[in-house]
Amino acid sequence: MRLVFPPFLGYQIFCVLVMAPVRAYCPELYQNAILGGFVIGYTLYDMIHYFIHHSTPKEGYMKSMKVYHMQHHYKNGQQGFGVSSKFWDYVF
């Protein structure tokens, strides 16, 4: 029922799941850039997901994405995970 994962908890989970492998396997020169990219990506995903649920776009791409994602919640929970693109639904 939650639309946006609590940011503090999300970043704590991020630190455990992502930071340790990045620190262990990536060159030190790139670690902060990779971790920063993950944090920015997660934050953007959460913001777009919230927007998709609470906005009422009249037309265009975001309208089609809202319809697509709402079908995920109310019609077929195995499709329509994407909130900004259908790309990952095709990949997985």
PyMOL commands that set and color helices and strands:
alter all, ss='L'
color gray80, all
select helices_A, chain A and resi 7-25+28-54+61-74+87-91
alter helices_A, ss='H'
color red, helices_A
deselect
rebuild
show_as cartoon
